Amino acid sequence: MYSLFREGDSFGIRPTAPDVSASHVVTPPMRPQRREPGVDYTNWKQFMEKGKLPDGGMDASLVDSWRRCLALGVDPAPRSCWDFVPMKQLERFTSVLDKVSPDILDTTYSAIQGKDLLITITNAEGRVARTCGDKEILRRAYKLNFGPGANWSEKSVGTNAIGTALATGQPMQVFGEEHFCRSHHSWSCTAAPIYDPHGSVWGSIDISGEKTADHSMSLSLVLQAARAMEQRLCQFYCSEIEGKMTSLFSSMFNSVMMGIVTLDNTGRVISSNSVAETLLARPGQSLRGRRGNTLFDYDAYLGKMKSASMNEPVVLRCFVNPDLFVRAIPIFDANGSLNDTIVTVSEVQRPRARAAAIHQKKDAPVPGFEKVLHASAAMRKVVERAANAAKTPSTILLHGESGTGKELFARGIHNAGPRSTGPFVAINCGAFSEELIQSELFGYTEGAFTGAAKKGRVGKFEEAHKGVLFLDEISEMPFSMQVNLLRVLEERAVTPVGGNTPRKVDVKVVAATNKDLWGLVEQGAFREDLYYRLNVVQLTIPALRQRNDDVLLLVRHHLRRLCTEFGLPEARLTIEAEHLLKSYHWPGNVRELINCLEHAVNNLAGDTLTPDDLPHYLTERCQNGTTSPAPQGGEFQLTKREADTIREALDYHDGNISKTAKALGIGRNTLYAKMEKFRIEV
């Protein structure tokens, strides 16, 4: 069997290797099915010139198709297909086609071999993805541009079996002069639509040849091939769903902030998440296959379960670390016999330490995050969440506008966690081409590609072993590379470019983006399974306009730093400059603020910074009403104090609405209304 392929602006022909599984596909006996052509050239000409249809004998579907082609303005004069797209645009379709069709194509070809016929498969829009058959008929086909990338919808080439089958959703045969375009009158074709599991047209399969060829089996063959591909599509989609669900459950299993261990009815570990591995296993070892009685007081638990009938948790002693809090939850089968056991493992929460943390000074920096300057409740809440997440091996996804300090947070997570003595490695996923990013992340072996270092090179994952890897601008990761990153995150092992042996890596991954990743998933630009794997702990860094209390703190710190670096005396701010800086909405966030201050320091004539020293656009935008007005009168001060009191009460009661409302002497609904009014978020 041969197939057409695109070669620049024309086509080439090459042999196609048969699929080894084709011999296992049995073609059932088929009866010849063919109707007689309903029109001749005279009928066609009368319709094109006068709009007159033949008296009877012409299929109603073809009549409708001719009328559609007239309405679409299709030129019936002799011509070849002119509408092409690069095959790269069909890659998503052809990648699925390659998985579901090879043996079906080989089986269909075996039935038409030597009959001067060819097989064509298109997508739902009529774009040709595959054209194959005997060499001689393919030579005639490419004169009509009947090959990969061509558009064989009715809109492009008029009435034909492919375009009309896709338009009607029904199998279709078009013989000779029944084609709308004169150039196709010497051909006959038979096509059937292929439906996906959702009931939508996925593509079509067609058998074509000159009208003198033997078309008697074509209808049976395309129907059989279409049904076979629909079954394969169903299997493929089910397999994809199963893979996504497995990835989703794996992500959920590893996203909880406590260890989970599953044991079978013999007391042997059958699965464990990453937190459990960190808390209970030695570095480089796995819990899988370990006996429960080497980890916990499991034998005593089994003794209790022999007479138990309720699925009640049982507290166990931990042999690995007595300070861990361990509970076992029995799972019984329908007969009441103990089946499996789920064990949860967590670090003991110490009430005194918790109380001390709540009542500590509000401005005390969180260890590890000293460089994240803040005074606002919104920022403090994110910092505390980041500090908690830093203690576990779970993956963290940082989301925030450009300039909010995502890398600063990533470094804080590194400094605040158990990996602070390990390396911190950062890489910008948008800074490398699709060809280079794989070797940057995973490294390469000697001679892996032209220009490779003689001894090879380790990638960023291996550089970050026992530390933290920061993947900035993760949304810019090339789509083709995302599956490789997913595999590393799931298997915790990398295979260098040019290598065959995976290398284990122990890395905490922190990814960052300023884009809506889920929106990219819905657009098909980002893998859904990778999204779930990265989005274990999501931290949203508030924009500077959402934490106005931090503006002057940041201004004074960076103004002092810049003056010191430039060898200038420390400058002070006028009240007018302070108000301007607090009133501006800072679309560029902290990065824009620092740039404005550097501009001002370069303009200083003395040791006082005034509005005239700042970039003029700040004043212009404030005057144009694009930012908040200046404070006026006592009403503003009273409103500000009320908002500050609510924020302080919420902070003290750790965001509990009921306790905060009670402390303020107002109802819950009133508190919610005031929070909305003052734009206070919990």
Secondary structure as UniProt FT lines:
FT   STRAND          2..7
FT   TURN            8..9
FT   STRAND          10..15
FT   HELIX           20..24
FT   HELIX           41..50
FT   HELIX           60..72
FT   HELIX           87..90
FT   HELIX           91..100
FT   HELIX           102..112
FT   TURN            113..114
FT   STRAND          117..123
FT   TURN            124..125
FT   STRAND          127..133
FT   HELIX           135..141
FT   HELIX           142..144
FT   TURN            148..149
FT   STRAND          150..151
FT   HELIX           154..157
FT   HELIX           161..168
FT   STRAND          172..175
FT   HELIX           176..178
FT   HELIX           182..184
FT   TURN            185..186
FT   STRAND          187..195
FT   TURN            197..198
FT   STRAND          201..210
FT   TURN            211..212
FT   TURN            216..217
FT   HELIX           218..255
FT   STRAND          259..263
FT   TURN            265..266
FT   STRAND          268..272
FT   HELIX           274..280
FT   TURN            283..284
FT   TURN            288..289
FT   HELIX           292..294
FT   HELIX           298..305
FT   TURN            306..307
FT   STRAND          314..316
FT   TURN            322..323
FT   STRAND          324..332
FT   TURN            334..335
FT   STRAND          338..347
FT   HELIX           351..359
FT   TURN            362..363
FT   TURN            367..368
FT   TURN            370..371
FT   HELIX           377..389
FT   TURN            390..391
FT   STRAND          396..399
FT   TURN            402..403
FT   HELIX           406..416
FT   TURN            418..421
FT   STRAND          424..428
FT   TURN            429..430
FT   HELIX           434..442
FT   TURN            446..447
FT   TURN            450..451
FT   TURN            454..455
FT   HELIX           460..463
FT   TURN            464..466
FT   STRAND          467..472
FT   HELIX           474..476
FT   HELIX           479..491
FT   STRAND          493..494
FT   STRAND          503..504
FT   STRAND          507..513
FT   HELIX           517..522
FT   TURN            523..524
FT   HELIX           528..534
FT   TURN            535..536
FT   STRAND          537..540
FT   HELIX           544..546
FT   HELIX           548..550
FT   HELIX           551..565
FT   TURN            566..567
FT   STRAND          572..573
FT   HELIX           575..583
FT   TURN            587..588
FT   HELIX           589..603
FT   STRAND          608..609
FT   HELIX           611..613
FT   HELIX           616..623
FT   TURN            624..625
FT   HELIX           633..652
FT   TURN            653..655
FT   HELIX           657..664
FT   HELIX           668..677
FT   TURN            678..679
//
